[in-house]
Amino acid sequence: MTNKKYYPWVVVGLLWVVALLNYLDRQMLSTMKSAMMIDIVELESAANFGRLMAIFLWIYGLMSPVAGMIADRINRKWLIVGSLFVWSFVTFMMGYCTSFNQVYVLRALMGVSEALYIPAGLALIADYHSDKTRSLAVGIHMTGLYVGQALGGFGATIAGAYSWETTFHTFGIVGIVYSVILILLLREKKGHTVKPQLITDHPKENPLKGAFKGLGVVLTNISFWVILFYFATPSLPGWATKNWLPTLFAENLSIDMTVAGPMSTITIAVASFIGVIFGGILSDKWVQKNIRGRIYTGAIGLALTIPALLLLGFGHSLVMIIGGGLCFGIGYGMFDANNMPILCQFISSRYRATAYGIMNMTGVFAGAAITNLLGKSTDAGNLGHDFALLAVVVLFALIIQLAFLRPKTSNMIETND
């Protein structure tokens, strides 16, 4: 089946479901706090609930580069299957928790297991898809993350209809069953892992040494540092919209959070869907005619987020706020669809998961920082103003990207791969 022309799209479809479960399982906890604290009283404390969110982010972020180095050295199929199985089992076991400490430990384990997926999944998709389809394939995969994040918001609804224990059990079982389906249908791309030495007297490369060699190759690439800055900077408004957009909608439009929450989530989700698909198609066509086509597509996406942030920050009418949300979602979607494809123009396939793992860590920690900063901003009554100020940071990243990212090929290949 791997030799069929359509199999690269089968890979995207298979991993789309994994991406959905990746975000769905992590998001459910945040929406089921009210239901869970009836049985686990420690969750009544906002500080304790914050600790649950923080432990996941810290471990997820720190594990991301390690996950990337592992993905570049072993069979990614089994890494993805193992990652999905473990976090699904953790989700299942969450339904049996009776104390805060049990939830805390499982949340930490989820951070480890979920971190293993994204670098391996995106690198596998990038290897299966050529320049003509790579951005669209990555973009479609990213919609799985968006859908998972949105569906995670219905955890409280399901818990209300049944119970929070049943909700965790159900989605845990779904993931465990799907990991078996992946064993049967997912295949590694031929030639990914380092081939065994044919000459017996030639010493095999130490896996740990090889992993750190890959890290050195990535970190000594000047273009990677530009990409890292270009990736991390828009992560600030990206995480800001994830965590604070409902509050901003409620404050600027003077509406109840029960209305602001769904309105903001649906606006961003719909726009992001449009952005990743349009950005993927545009990038794949543009790069065939201009080697900087992906750079320009990502730049257009970033440029759209600048007026969007100003509208969201300073707008007080429905048209301005919804318009800003749509503009931001489309722009960020175009940016999101092209991060891995741009990385492919500067980093060879052997080290892409390592590179993306570092990017993922940086983005997560940037998100944690801006979430904390905007929390203080909200308390001071300056959320809209500080939201708009993020436009300046994005503009700086846009200038750096256009000035310094000058690829020489559409797909970097290492001569000794």
C-alpha positions as CSV (number, residue, x, y, z in Angstrom):
1,M,0.0,0.0,0.0
2,T,2.9,2.4,0.7
3,N,3.8,2.3,-3.0
4,K,0.4,3.7,-4.0
5,K,0.3,7.3,-5.1
6,Y,-2.5,8.1,-2.7
7,Y,-0.7,6.6,0.4
8,P,0.9,10.0,1.4
9,W,-2.6,11.3,1.8
10,V,-3.6,8.2,3.8
11,V,-0.8,9.1,6.2
12,V,-2.2,12.6,6.6
13,G,-5.7,11.2,7.2
14,L,-4.4,8.7,9.8
15,L,-2.4,11.3,11.6
16,W,-5.2,13.9,11.5
17,V,-7.1,11.7,13.9
18,V,-4.0,11.4,16.2
19,A,-3.7,15.2,16.1
20,L,-7.3,15.6,17.1
21,L,-6.9,13.2,20.0
22,N,-3.7,14.9,21.0
23,Y,-5.4,18.2,21.7
24,L,-8.8,16.8,22.7
25,D,-7.4,14.7,25.6
26,R,-5.3,17.6,27.0
27,Q,-8.1,20.1,26.7
28,M,-10.8,18.1,28.5
29,L,-9.4,18.6,32.0
30,S,-9.7,22.4,31.8
31,T,-13.4,22.2,30.9
32,M,-14.4,19.5,33.5
33,K,-13.0,21.3,36.5
34,S,-16.5,22.0,38.0
35,A,-17.6,18.4,37.6
36,M,-14.3,17.0,39.0
37,M,-14.0,19.2,42.1
38,I,-17.2,17.7,43.5
39,D,-15.2,14.5,44.0
40,I,-11.7,15.9,44.3
41,V,-12.1,18.9,46.5
42,E,-8.5,20.1,46.1
43,L,-9.5,21.2,42.6
44,E,-11.6,24.0,44.1
45,S,-8.4,25.9,44.6
46,A,-7.4,28.0,41.6
47,A,-3.8,27.6,42.6
48,N,-4.0,23.8,42.5
49,F,-5.7,23.8,39.1
50,G,-3.0,26.2,37.8
51,R,-0.4,23.7,39.0
52,L,-2.1,21.0,36.9
53,M,-1.9,23.2,33.8
54,A,1.6,24.3,34.5
55,I,3.1,20.8,35.1
56,F,1.8,19.7,31.7
57,L,3.2,22.8,29.9
58,W,6.6,22.5,31.6
59,I,7.1,18.8,30.9
60,Y,5.6,19.1,27.4
61,G,7.9,21.9,26.6
62,L,11.1,20.4,28.0
63,M,10.4,17.0,26.4
64,S,9.8,18.4,22.9
65,P,13.5,18.7,21.9
66,V,14.2,15.2,23.3
67,A,11.1,13.9,21.4
68,G,12.5,15.4,18.2
69,M,16.0,13.8,18.7
70,I,14.3,10.4,19.4
71,A,12.1,10.7,16.3
72,D,15.2,11.4,14.1
73,R,16.9,8.2,15.3
74,I,14.1,5.6,15.5
75,N,11.1,4.3,13.5
76,R,8.5,7.1,13.8
77,K,5.6,4.8,13.2
78,W,6.2,3.0,16.5
79,L,7.0,6.3,18.3
80,I,3.7,7.7,17.2
81,V,1.8,4.5,18.1
82,G,3.5,4.3,21.5
83,S,2.9,8.0,22.2
84,L,-0.8,7.7,21.4
85,F,-1.3,4.5,23.4
86,V,0.4,5.9,26.5
87,W,-1.5,9.2,26.6
88,S,-4.7,7.4,25.8
89,F,-4.1,5.0,28.7
90,V,-3.3,8.0,30.9
91,T,-6.6,9.6,29.9
92,F,-8.4,6.4,30.7
93,M,-6.8,6.2,34.1
94,M,-7.8,9.8,34.9
95,G,-11.3,8.4,35.3
96,Y,-10.2,6.5,38.3
97,C,-8.5,9.4,40.1
98,T,-9.7,10.1,43.7
99,S,-7.1,12.6,44.8
100,F,-5.2,15.7,43.5
101,N,-1.9,13.9,43.6
102,Q,-3.1,11.2,41.3
103,V,-4.3,13.7,38.8
104,Y,-1.1,15.6,39.1
105,V,1.1,12.6,38.3
106,L,-1.0,11.5,35.4
107,R,-1.0,15.0,34.0
108,A,2.8,15.0,34.1
109,L,2.9,11.6,32.3
110,M,0.6,13.1,29.6
111,G,3.0,15.9,29.1
112,V,5.8,13.4,28.3
113,S,3.7,11.1,26.0
114,E,2.0,13.9,24.1
115,A,5.3,15.7,23.4
116,L,6.6,12.7,21.5
117,Y,3.9,13.0,18.8
118,I,4.1,16.4,17.1
119,P,7.8,16.4,15.9
120,A,7.5,12.8,14.7
121,G,4.1,13.3,13.0
122,L,5.1,16.5,11.1
123,A,8.4,15.1,10.1
124,L,6.7,11.9,8.7
125,I,4.2,13.9,6.7
126,A,7.0,16.2,5.4
127,D,8.9,13.1,4.2
128,Y,5.9,11.6,2.5
129,H,5.0,14.7,0.6
130,S,6.9,16.5,-2.1
131,D,7.2,20.2,-2.7
132,K,3.9,20.1,-4.7
133,T,1.8,19.0,-1.7
134,R,3.8,19.5,1.5
135,S,2.2,22.7,2.8
136,L,-1.3,21.5,2.0
137,A,-0.6,18.2,3.8
138,V,0.8,20.0,6.9
139,G,-2.1,22.4,6.8
140,I,-4.8,19.6,6.7
141,H,-3.0,17.9,9.6
142,M,-3.1,21.2,11.6
143,T,-6.9,21.3,11.3
144,G,-6.9,18.1,13.3
145,L,-5.3,20.1,16.2
146,Y,-7.9,22.8,15.8
147,V,-10.8,20.4,15.8
148,G,-9.4,18.6,18.9
149,Q,-9.1,21.8,20.7
150,A,-12.6,22.8,19.9
151,L,-14.1,19.4,20.8
152,G,-12.2,19.5,24.1
153,G,-14.4,22.3,25.1
154,F,-17.4,19.9,25.1
155,G,-15.9,17.8,27.8
156,A,-18.0,19.6,30.4
157,T,-21.1,18.9,28.3
158,I,-20.4,15.2,28.1
159,A,-19.5,15.1,31.8
160,G,-22.8,16.8,32.6
161,A,-24.8,14.2,30.6
162,Y,-22.9,11.2,32.0
163,S,-20.0,11.8,34.4
164,W,-16.4,13.1,34.2
165,E,-15.1,9.5,34.9
166,T,-17.1,8.2,31.9
167,T,-15.8,11.0,29.7
168,F,-12.1,10.1,30.5
169,H,-12.7,6.4,30.1
170,T,-14.5,6.8,26.7
171,F,-11.9,8.9,25.0
172,G,-9.1,6.9,26.6
173,I,-10.5,3.7,25.0
174,V,-11.0,5.5,21.7
175,G,-7.3,6.4,21.6
176,I,-6.1,2.9,22.7
177,V,-8.2,1.3,19.9
178,Y,-7.0,3.8,17.3
179,S,-3.4,3.0,18.2
180,V,-4.1,-0.6,17.1
181,I,-5.5,0.7,13.8
182,L,-2.3,2.6,13.3
183,I,-0.2,-0.5,13.8
184,L,-2.1,-2.1,10.9
185,L,-2.2,0.9,8.5
186,L,0.7,3.4,9.3
187,R,4.1,2.8,7.7
188,E,7.5,4.5,8.1
189,K,8.9,6.2,5.0
190,K,11.6,4.0,3.5
191,G,15.2,5.2,4.2
192,H,14.3,7.2,7.3
193,T,16.4,5.5,10.0
194,V,20.2,5.2,9.8
195,K,21.0,2.0,7.9
196,P,23.1,-0.6,9.7
197,Q,26.9,-0.7,8.8
198,L,27.7,-3.1,6.0
199,I,31.4,-3.3,7.0
200,T,31.7,-5.3,10.2
201,D,35.0,-3.6,11.3
202,H,33.4,-0.1,11.1
203,P,32.1,0.9,14.5
204,K,28.4,1.7,14.8
205,E,27.4,5.2,15.8
206,N,26.4,5.6,19.4
207,P,22.7,6.5,19.5
208,L,23.2,9.2,22.2
209,K,26.2,10.6,20.4
210,G,24.2,10.6,17.1
211,A,21.3,12.4,18.7
212,F,23.5,15.2,20.1
213,K,25.3,15.4,16.8
214,G,21.9,16.2,15.2
215,L,21.3,18.8,17.8
216,G,24.7,20.4,17.0
217,V,23.9,20.4,13.3
218,V,20.6,22.2,13.9
219,L,22.0,24.7,16.4
220,T,24.9,25.7,14.3
221,N,22.6,26.5,11.3
222,I,22.2,30.3,11.4
223,S,19.0,30.1,9.3
224,F,17.5,27.9,12.0
225,W,17.8,30.6,14.6
226,V,16.0,33.0,12.3
227,I,13.2,30.4,11.8
228,L,13.1,29.9,15.6
229,F,12.6,33.6,16.2
230,Y,10.1,33.8,13.4
231,F,8.2,30.8,14.9
232,A,8.3,31.8,18.5
233,T,7.3,35.5,18.1
234,P,3.9,34.8,16.5
235,S,3.4,32.1,19.2
236,L,2.8,35.0,21.6
237,P,-0.4,36.2,20.0
238,G,-1.2,32.7,19.1
239,W,-1.3,31.5,22.7
240,A,-2.9,34.8,23.7
241,T,-5.9,34.1,21.5
242,K,-6.2,30.6,22.8
243,N,-6.2,31.6,26.4
244,W,-7.6,35.2,26.6
245,L,-9.7,35.8,23.5
246,P,-13.0,34.9,25.2
247,T,-12.2,37.4,28.0
248,L,-11.3,40.0,25.4
249,F,-14.6,39.5,23.5
250,A,-16.6,39.7,26.8
251,E,-14.9,42.9,27.9
252,N,-14.8,44.8,24.6
253,L,-18.3,43.9,23.6
254,S,-19.8,43.9,27.2
255,I,-21.3,40.5,26.8
256,D,-21.6,37.5,29.1
257,M,-18.8,34.9,28.9
258,T,-21.4,32.2,28.0
259,V,-21.8,34.1,24.7
260,A,-18.2,35.4,24.3
261,G,-16.7,31.9,24.7
262,P,-18.4,30.1,21.8
263,M,-18.3,33.3,19.6
264,S,-14.6,33.7,19.9
265,T,-13.8,30.0,19.6
266,I,-16.0,29.5,16.5
267,T,-14.6,32.7,14.9
268,I,-11.0,31.6,15.2
269,A,-11.7,28.0,14.3
270,V,-13.5,28.7,11.1
271,A,-11.0,31.4,10.0
272,S,-8.0,29.1,10.8
273,F,-9.5,26.3,8.7
274,I,-9.7,28.7,5.8
275,G,-6.2,29.9,6.5
276,V,-4.4,26.6,6.6
277,I,-6.1,25.3,3.4
278,F,-5.7,28.4,1.4
279,G,-2.1,29.0,2.7
280,G,-1.2,25.4,1.9
281,I,-2.4,25.5,-1.6
282,L,-0.9,28.9,-2.3
283,S,2.5,28.0,-0.9
284,D,2.7,24.7,-2.8
285,K,2.0,26.5,-6.1
286,W,4.1,29.5,-5.4
287,V,7.2,27.5,-4.4
288,Q,7.1,25.9,-7.9
289,K,7.7,29.3,-9.5
290,N,9.7,31.1,-6.7
291,I,12.0,29.4,-4.2
292,R,10.9,31.9,-1.6
293,G,7.2,31.2,-2.2
294,R,6.7,29.6,1.2
295,I,8.5,32.5,2.9
296,Y,6.1,34.9,1.2
297,T,3.0,32.9,2.0
298,G,4.0,32.8,5.7
299,A,4.7,36.5,5.5
300,I,1.3,37.3,4.1
301,G,-0.2,35.3,7.0
302,L,1.8,37.2,9.6
303,A,1.0,40.5,8.0
304,L,-2.8,39.7,8.3
305,T,-2.4,39.2,12.1
306,I,-1.1,42.8,12.6
307,P,-4.3,44.7,11.8
308,A,-6.2,41.8,13.4
309,L,-4.5,42.4,16.7
310,L,-5.2,46.1,16.5
311,L,-8.9,45.5,15.8
312,L,-9.1,42.9,18.6
313,G,-7.3,45.2,21.1
314,F,-9.0,48.5,20.4
315,G,-12.3,47.4,18.8
316,H,-15.6,47.9,20.7
317,S,-18.1,47.0,18.0
318,L,-19.2,43.5,16.8
319,V,-17.9,44.1,13.3
320,M,-14.5,45.2,14.4
321,I,-14.1,42.3,16.9
322,I,-15.4,39.6,14.6
323,G,-13.5,41.1,11.7
324,G,-10.3,41.1,13.8
325,G,-10.9,37.4,14.8
326,L,-11.5,36.3,11.2
327,C,-8.4,38.2,10.0
328,F,-6.2,36.7,12.7
329,G,-7.5,33.2,12.2
330,I,-6.8,33.3,8.4
331,G,-3.4,34.8,8.9
332,Y,-2.3,32.5,11.6
333,G,-3.6,29.5,9.7
334,M,-1.4,30.5,6.7
335,F,1.5,30.9,9.0
336,D,0.8,27.5,10.7
337,A,0.6,25.6,7.5
338,N,4.1,26.7,6.4
339,N,6.3,26.3,9.4
340,M,7.4,22.7,8.8
341,P,7.6,23.2,4.9
342,I,9.9,26.3,5.5
343,L,12.0,24.3,7.9
344,C,12.4,21.6,5.2
345,Q,14.1,24.2,3.0
346,F,16.9,24.7,5.5
347,I,17.2,21.4,7.5
348,S,17.6,18.0,5.9
349,S,15.1,15.2,6.7
350,R,17.5,13.5,9.1
351,Y,17.3,16.4,11.6
352,R,13.8,17.9,11.0
353,A,12.1,16.3,14.0
354,T,15.0,17.6,16.3
355,A,14.6,21.1,14.9
356,Y,10.8,21.1,15.2
357,G,11.1,19.8,18.7
358,I,13.2,22.8,19.7
359,M,10.7,25.1,17.9
360,N,7.8,23.5,19.8
361,M,9.5,24.0,23.1
362,T,10.2,27.6,22.4
363,G,6.6,28.2,21.3
364,V,5.2,26.5,24.4
365,F,7.4,28.5,26.8
366,A,6.6,31.8,24.9
367,G,2.9,30.8,25.4
368,A,3.3,30.3,29.1
369,A,5.0,33.7,29.4
370,I,2.4,35.6,27.5
371,T,-0.4,33.8,29.3
372,N,1.0,34.9,32.7
373,L,1.7,38.5,31.4
374,L,-1.8,39.0,30.0
375,G,-3.3,37.6,33.3
376,K,-1.7,40.5,35.1
377,S,-2.8,42.8,32.3
378,T,-6.4,41.7,32.7
379,D,-6.3,42.4,36.4
380,A,-4.9,45.9,35.7
381,G,-7.7,46.5,33.1
382,N,-5.2,46.7,30.2
383,L,-5.9,43.5,28.3
384,G,-7.1,45.2,25.0
385,H,-4.2,47.6,25.0
386,D,-1.5,45.0,25.6
387,F,-3.2,42.6,23.1
388,A,-2.8,45.3,20.4
389,L,0.9,45.9,21.4
390,L,1.6,42.3,20.3
391,A,1.2,43.7,16.7
392,V,4.5,45.5,17.1
393,V,6.3,42.2,18.0
394,V,4.8,40.4,15.0
395,L,5.9,43.3,12.7
396,F,9.4,42.9,13.9
397,A,9.3,39.1,13.3
398,L,7.9,39.8,9.8
399,I,10.8,42.1,8.9
400,I,13.4,39.6,10.2
401,Q,11.8,36.8,8.2
402,L,11.7,38.7,4.9
403,A,15.2,40.1,5.3
404,F,17.1,37.0,6.4
405,L,15.3,33.8,5.2
406,R,16.7,33.1,1.8
407,P,16.5,29.4,0.9
408,K,18.6,27.9,-1.9
409,T,16.4,24.8,-2.4
410,S,12.8,23.8,-1.9
411,N,13.9,20.6,0.0
412,M,17.2,20.5,1.8
413,I,19.0,17.2,1.3
414,E,22.1,16.0,3.2
415,T,24.6,14.3,0.9
416,N,25.4,11.5,3.3
417,D,21.7,10.8,4.2
